[in-house]
Amino acid sequence: MLDQPENFVTIDGRTIGGQLMEMKNITLKFGGVTAIKDISFDIREGEIRAIIGPNGAGKSSMLNVISGFYIPQEGEVWYKGTPRPAMKPFEVARLGVARTFQNIALFEGMTVLDNVMTGRLNHMSAGIAAQALWWGRARAEEIENREKVERVIDFLEIQAIRKTPVGRLPYGLKKRVELARALAAEPSLLLLDEPMAGMNVEEKEDMSRFILDVNDEFGTTIALIEHDMGVVMDLSDRVVVMDYGRKIGDGAPDEVRNDQTVIDAYLGVSHD
């Protein structure tokens, strides 16, 4: 057997890469309320990293720190081995971080295709005049971007609705379109905020399959918040657990599932 690189780790027989992002002693406050208290954890290349915890634990706040919506008062965010300065969300997106939202954030009056195309904005550099004339670099860019978007649409099996206004779609398909838009940005890190929320069993199965396929076929690193523990345990390589803004667990799914502190705080009191 070949030796794996020093910065790679093996979890449950699956090899994942070195640190892509590291949260170092992050503290986030809103006035007198502490949403996150001195939390550290990392996200490794190629893994599916889950962030779980009860309502109000600070999970979405942590995702907002990662994506640049919130700037912590204490601690550092490291990305690809370098401390990341305070950045606006669009600047973080240009680094290769894309996300979906707990409450769907799509353009309801636009078609599926046009919504997914907005995920390519950071890959467009031609000026407004060139775009209006559809000339030169603007024409070449749009052709390339449309090809990439069509591949994402095919991959997520939404070809049949590509010209349908998003406002006409059922909830589960809207979630898939939002995933398509994020994936169209070709992120190195994809953040999913409760991707299964509000879905029925069949829709959850479809979304779980797509998340695994995105991770496997594109090699995309994924960090997700999810309340469905069956989904979390099935999908994740590692799980970090938050409660009242603090980290109370971190490890492989089986380790977290059997951690008594986690059981008491979130998964329910165990019964022998």
C-alpha positions in Angstrom: 0.0 0.0 0.0 1.2 3.5 -0.9 1.8 5.8 2.1 -0.7 8.6 2.2 0.5 12.2 2.3 1.4 13.4 5.8 -1.5 16.0 6.0 -4.1 13.5 4.9 -6.2 11.5 7.4 -8.3 8.3 7.2 -11.7 8.2 8.8 -13.8 5.0 8.7 -11.7 3.8 5.7 -12.1 7.0 3.7 -9.1 9.3 3.1 -9.7 13.0 3.2 -7.2 15.8 2.6 -5.4 18.5 4.6 -7.0 21.5 6.2 -9.0 23.7 3.8 -10.4 26.0 6.5 -9.7 26.4 10.2 -11.7 28.3 12.7 -9.5 29.4 15.5 -11.0 30.4 18.9 -14.0 32.1 17.2 -16.1 34.3 19.5 -19.1 36.2 18.1 -21.3 38.6 20.1 -24.4 40.6 19.4 -24.5 43.3 22.0 -24.6 41.5 25.3 -25.5 38.1 23.7 -22.7 35.7 22.9 -23.7 33.6 19.9 -20.4 31.7 19.6 -17.9 31.3 22.4 -14.3 30.4 21.8 -14.9 27.6 19.2 -12.2 25.9 17.1 -12.5 23.3 14.4 -11.3 22.6 10.9 -12.8 21.5 7.6 -10.6 19.2 5.5 -10.4 19.0 1.7 -12.8 16.5 0.2 -14.9 15.8 3.3 -18.5 16.3 4.3 -18.4 18.2 7.6 -21.6 18.5 9.6 -22.4 21.2 12.1 -25.2 20.1 14.5 -26.9 21.3 17.6 -30.2 22.3 19.1 -32.0 25.5 17.9 -30.1 28.6 19.1 -26.8 26.7 19.4 -25.1 29.2 17.0 -24.8 26.9 13.9 -26.1 29.4 11.4 -24.0 32.2 13.0 -21.0 30.0 12.5 -21.9 29.4 8.8 -22.3 33.2 8.5 -18.8 33.7 9.9 -17.4 31.2 7.4 -19.1 32.9 4.5 -18.2 36.5 5.6 -21.7 37.7 6.6 -20.5 38.1 10.2 -17.1 39.2 11.4 -16.1 37.7 14.8 -14.9 39.9 17.6 -12.3 37.3 18.6 -10.4 34.5 16.8 -9.3 33.9 13.2 -10.5 32.2 10.1 -7.8 30.5 8.2 -8.3 29.5 4.5 -5.9 27.3 2.6 -3.2 27.8 5.2 -3.5 31.6 5.4 -5.3 33.9 7.9 -8.3 35.4 6.2 -8.7 39.1 6.8 -12.1 40.7 7.4 -14.0 40.3 4.1 -17.4 41.0 2.6 -19.4 38.0 1.5 -18.8 38.7 -2.2 -15.0 38.7 -1.5 -15.3 35.4 0.3 -17.3 34.0 -2.6 -14.4 34.9 -5.0 -12.1 32.8 -2.8 -14.2 29.8 -3.8 -16.9 29.6 -1.1 -20.5 29.2 -2.1 -23.6 28.6 0.0 -27.3 27.9 0.2 -29.6 29.4 2.7 -32.0 28.1 5.4 -34.8 30.2 3.8 -34.6 29.8 0.1 -33.1 32.9 -1.5 -33.9 32.6 -5.2 -35.3 35.1 -7.8 -38.9 33.9 -8.0 -39.7 35.7 -11.3 -36.7 34.3 -13.1 -36.4 31.0 -14.8 -34.4 28.1 -13.3 -31.7 28.6 -16.0 -31.4 32.4 -15.2 -31.2 31.7 -11.5 -28.4 29.1 -11.9 -26.6 31.5 -14.3 -26.3 34.0 -11.4 -24.0 31.6 -9.7 -21.5 32.3 -12.5 -21.2 36.1 -11.7 -17.8 35.8 -10.2 -16.6 34.2 -13.4 -17.7 37.1 -15.6 -15.2 39.9 -16.3 -16.3 41.5 -19.5 -17.6 45.1 -19.3 -21.3 46.1 -19.5 -20.9 47.5 -23.1 -19.4 44.2 -24.3 -22.1 42.2 -22.6 -24.8 44.4 -24.1 -23.3 43.9 -27.6 -22.6 40.2 -26.9 -19.2 40.8 -28.5 -15.6 39.5 -28.1 -14.7 38.4 -24.6 -18.3 38.8 -23.3 -19.6 36.4 -26.0 -16.9 33.8 -25.2 -17.6 34.1 -21.5 -21.3 33.7 -21.8 -20.9 30.6 -24.0 -18.5 29.0 -21.5 -20.7 29.9 -18.6 -23.8 28.5 -20.2 -22.0 25.3 -21.0 -21.0 24.9 -17.3 -24.5 25.8 -16.1 -26.1 23.3 -18.5 -23.8 20.6 -17.1 -24.9 21.4 -13.5 -28.5 21.3 -14.6 -28.0 17.9 -16.2 -26.1 16.7 -13.1 -28.9 17.7 -10.8 -31.6 16.3 -13.1 -33.6 19.5 -13.5 -33.5 19.7 -17.4 -37.3 19.5 -17.6 -37.8 22.7 -15.6 -34.8 24.8 -16.9 -37.2 27.4 -18.5 -39.8 27.4 -15.7 -40.0 30.4 -13.5 -38.8 29.4 -10.0 -41.9 30.8 -8.3 -44.0 28.0 -9.9 -41.9 25.2 -8.5 -42.6 23.1 -5.5 -40.4 23.5 -2.4 -38.2 20.5 -3.0 -37.3 21.5 -6.5 -36.5 25.1 -5.3 -34.0 23.6 -2.9 -32.4 21.7 -5.7 -32.3 24.9 -7.9 -30.5 26.7 -5.1 -28.0 23.9 -4.8 -27.5 24.2 -8.6 -26.8 27.9 -8.4 -24.2 27.4 -5.6 -22.6 24.5 -7.5 -22.4 26.6 -10.7 -19.9 28.9 -8.9 -17.5 25.9 -8.9 -16.7 26.3 -5.2 -13.9 24.6 -3.4 -16.1 24.8 -0.2 -19.8 24.5 -0.4 -21.9 25.6 2.6 -25.4 24.1 3.0 -27.7 25.6 5.6 -30.3 22.9 6.4 -30.6 21.5 2.9 -33.3 19.0 4.0 -35.5 21.4 5.9 -39.2 21.0 5.0 -38.7 18.1 2.7 -40.6 14.8 2.6 -38.8 11.5 2.8 -38.4 11.1 -1.0 -37.1 14.6 -1.4 -34.6 14.0 1.4 -33.3 10.8 -0.3 -32.9 12.7 -3.6 -31.0 15.6 -1.9 -28.8 13.2 0.1 -27.9 11.4 -3.2 -27.0 14.7 -4.9 -24.9 15.9 -2.0 -22.9 12.6 -2.0 -22.5 12.8 -5.8 -21.3 16.5 -5.6 -18.7 15.5 -3.1 -17.7 12.3 -4.9 -17.7 13.4 -8.6 -16.7 17.1 -8.2 -14.5 16.6 -5.2 -16.2 19.5 -3.5 -15.7 20.0 0.2 -19.0 20.4 1.9 -20.0 21.8 5.3 -23.6 21.5 6.2 -26.0 22.3 9.0 -28.8 19.7 9.4 -31.3 18.6 12.0 -32.1 15.2 10.6 -29.7 13.0 12.5 -30.2 10.0 10.2 -29.0 12.2 7.3 -26.1 13.6 9.3 -24.9 10.2 10.4 -25.2 8.7 6.8 -23.6 11.6 4.9 -20.9 13.0 7.2 -17.2 12.2 7.5 -17.0 14.3 10.7 -19.4 16.1 12.9 -18.9 19.2 15.2 -21.6 19.7 17.8 -22.6 23.1 19.3 -24.7 23.9 22.3 -25.4 27.4 23.6 -22.6 28.8 21.4 -20.0 26.3 22.7 -18.4 23.3 21.1 -19.4 20.1 23.0 -18.3 17.4 20.6 -16.2 16.8 17.5 -15.4 13.6 15.7 -16.6 10.8 13.4 -20.4 10.2 13.4 -20.1 7.1 15.7 -18.0 9.0 18.2 -20.4 11.9 18.4 -23.5 9.6 18.5 -22.0 7.8 21.6 -20.7 10.9 23.4 -22.8 11.3 26.5 -22.5 15.0 26.6 -23.9 15.2 23.1 -26.6 12.7 24.0 -27.7 14.7 26.9 -27.6 18.1 25.1 -29.1 17.2 21.8 -29.8 13.6 20.8 -31.9 12.9 23.9 -31.1 11.1 27.2 -29.9 7.5 26.6 -31.8 4.6 28.0 -30.2 1.3 28.7 
